[in-house]
Amino acid sequence: MSRTLFAILVLLAGTAAAFAGTDNGNDLARRLSTCRKGQEAAMEKEATGNLFFFRYLRVADKLGSTNSQPARIAFKTVEPSSDMYVEFVVTKAESLKIADSTQVGESLAVTGRIKSISKADNRIVLDPVIVRYKDRSTPKVGKELLCEVDPNARYGTDTSSGEEAVVKPGEK
């Protein structure tokens, strides 16, 4: 019985690690741009090596070509809420399909590991990176929160009455 229980716990622990969430890169950039002097070192240490998802990255510069072997395209993008540069090099085949057709001024959504952060240089470097899709340049008004798309999703909770009550958009 104890071996079975141990095996189940090991499987559950492995599954939880496999489904660990990806952090929001836009929030990281915004926090970094507004942090006080001396806090950026702690933020860099905490974020380096972790996976982050960035949206609305406007392409400021695109270098490289798919004609080189191996194919690689370097991007310098601007994160809109912080005006920080997010730099990365695309080398994955599926990501290159999207990256090759992307022009300066268009926006991308990417997932990548933080390689380095420099508040002094105003930049975040991702390596490796996966380009998810071409994105719009700013959030759409409305329909951005899960609860606005899925009527069963939770918008928030109200505990003022002593009991937890799910609050839907437009309710008080």
C-alpha positions as CSV (number, residue, x, y, z in Angstrom):
1,M,0.0,0.0,0.0
2,S,2.8,2.5,0.9
3,R,4.5,1.9,-2.5
4,T,1.3,2.6,-4.3
5,L,0.8,5.8,-2.4
6,F,4.4,6.8,-3.0
7,A,4.1,6.2,-6.7
8,I,0.9,8.3,-6.9
9,L,2.6,11.1,-5.1
10,V,5.6,11.0,-7.4
11,L,3.3,11.1,-10.5
12,L,1.3,14.0,-9.1
13,A,4.5,16.0,-8.3
14,G,5.9,15.4,-11.8
15,T,2.6,16.4,-13.4
16,A,2.4,19.6,-11.3
17,A,5.9,20.6,-12.4
18,A,5.0,19.9,-16.0
19,F,2.0,22.2,-15.9
20,A,3.7,25.0,-14.0
21,G,2.4,28.4,-15.2
22,T,4.1,30.8,-17.5
23,D,4.5,34.2,-15.9
24,N,3.3,37.4,-17.6
25,G,6.2,39.2,-19.2
26,N,4.3,42.4,-19.7
27,D,3.8,42.7,-15.9
28,L,7.5,41.9,-15.3
29,A,8.5,44.7,-17.7
30,R,6.1,47.2,-16.1
31,R,7.3,46.3,-12.6
32,L,10.9,46.6,-13.6
33,S,10.4,50.0,-15.2
34,T,8.8,51.4,-12.1
35,C,11.0,49.7,-9.4
36,R,13.2,51.7,-7.1
37,K,17.0,51.8,-7.5
38,G,18.5,48.7,-6.1
39,Q,15.5,46.5,-6.6
40,E,16.3,45.5,-10.2
41,A,19.1,43.2,-9.1
42,A,16.7,41.1,-7.0
43,M,14.1,41.1,-9.8
44,E,16.7,40.0,-12.3
45,K,17.9,37.2,-10.1
46,E,14.3,36.0,-9.5
47,A,13.3,36.2,-13.2
48,T,16.4,34.9,-14.9
49,G,15.9,31.4,-16.3
50,N,12.1,31.5,-15.9
51,L,9.6,31.3,-18.7
52,F,7.5,34.4,-19.5
53,F,4.8,35.2,-22.1
54,F,4.9,38.6,-23.7
55,R,2.1,40.2,-25.8
56,Y,1.9,43.4,-27.9
57,L,5.7,43.4,-28.6
58,R,6.0,46.0,-31.4
59,V,8.9,45.2,-33.7
60,A,11.4,48.1,-33.7
61,D,14.2,46.3,-35.6
62,K,14.5,43.0,-37.5
63,L,17.9,41.6,-38.5
64,G,18.9,38.3,-40.1
65,S,17.6,36.1,-42.8
66,T,16.2,32.7,-43.4
67,N,18.8,32.3,-46.2
68,S,21.5,31.8,-43.6
69,Q,22.2,28.3,-42.2
70,P,21.0,27.7,-39.7
71,A,18.2,30.2,-40.2
72,R,17.9,32.9,-37.6
73,I,16.1,36.2,-37.2
74,A,17.0,38.7,-34.5
75,F,14.3,41.0,-33.2
76,K,14.4,44.2,-31.1
77,T,10.9,44.8,-29.9
78,V,9.2,47.4,-27.6
79,E,7.0,46.3,-24.7
80,P,4.2,49.0,-24.7
81,S,3.4,49.4,-21.0
82,S,7.0,50.0,-20.0
83,D,8.8,51.1,-23.2
84,M,11.4,48.4,-22.4
85,Y,13.2,46.7,-25.3
86,V,12.6,42.9,-25.5
87,E,15.3,41.3,-27.6
88,F,15.4,37.7,-28.9
89,V,16.7,35.6,-31.8
90,V,14.3,33.2,-33.5
91,T,15.7,29.9,-34.6
92,K,12.8,27.4,-34.3
93,A,11.3,26.3,-37.6
94,E,7.6,27.0,-36.7
95,S,8.5,30.4,-35.2
96,L,10.6,31.3,-38.3
97,K,7.5,30.9,-40.4
98,I,5.8,33.7,-38.5
99,A,8.9,35.8,-37.9
100,D,9.9,35.8,-41.6
101,S,6.7,37.5,-42.6
102,T,6.7,40.0,-39.7
103,Q,7.6,43.6,-40.7
104,V,8.9,46.5,-38.6
105,G,5.9,48.1,-36.8
106,E,3.9,44.9,-36.5
107,S,3.5,43.2,-33.1
108,L,4.2,39.7,-31.9
109,A,3.3,37.5,-29.0
110,V,6.2,35.3,-27.7
111,T,7.1,32.9,-25.0
112,G,10.7,32.8,-23.8
113,R,13.2,32.3,-21.0
114,I,14.7,35.4,-19.5
115,K,18.5,35.4,-20.3
116,S,19.2,38.8,-18.9
117,I,17.6,42.0,-17.6
118,S,19.2,45.4,-17.6
119,K,17.2,48.4,-16.3
120,A,20.2,50.6,-17.1
121,D,20.0,49.6,-20.8
122,N,16.2,49.4,-20.6
123,R,16.2,45.9,-22.1
124,I,15.2,42.3,-21.4
125,V,16.8,39.5,-23.4
126,L,15.0,36.2,-24.1
127,D,16.7,32.9,-25.0
128,P,15.3,30.6,-26.3
129,V,12.1,32.0,-27.6
130,I,9.0,30.7,-29.4
131,V,6.9,33.1,-31.5
132,R,3.3,32.3,-30.8
133,Y,1.5,34.5,-33.3
134,K,1.3,38.0,-34.8
135,D,-0.5,40.1,-32.2
136,R,-2.3,43.4,-32.2
137,S,-0.4,46.4,-31.0
138,T,-2.6,47.2,-28.0
139,P,-5.2,45.4,-25.9
140,K,-8.7,45.4,-27.4
141,V,-11.2,47.4,-25.4
142,G,-13.3,44.8,-23.6
143,K,-13.2,41.0,-24.3
144,E,-9.6,40.8,-22.8
145,L,-10.5,39.2,-19.5
146,L,-11.5,35.5,-19.4
147,C,-14.7,36.4,-17.7
148,E,-15.7,38.6,-20.7
149,V,-15.2,35.7,-23.1
150,D,-16.5,32.8,-20.9
151,P,-19.7,33.5,-19.0
152,N,-18.8,30.8,-16.5
153,A,-15.4,32.3,-15.6
154,R,-14.9,34.1,-12.3
155,Y,-14.5,37.9,-12.5
156,G,-13.8,38.3,-8.8
157,T,-15.1,37.5,-5.3
158,D,-17.0,39.6,-2.8
159,T,-16.3,38.6,0.8
160,S,-17.8,41.7,2.4
161,S,-20.8,39.7,3.7
162,G,-18.6,37.1,5.4
163,E,-19.3,34.5,2.6
164,E,-17.5,34.3,-0.7
165,A,-19.7,35.3,-3.6
166,V,-18.7,35.2,-7.3
167,V,-19.0,38.5,-9.0
168,K,-19.8,38.7,-12.7
169,P,-19.0,41.7,-14.9
170,G,-21.6,44.5,-14.4
171,E,-22.7,43.2,-11.0
172,K,-22.0,45.1,-7.8
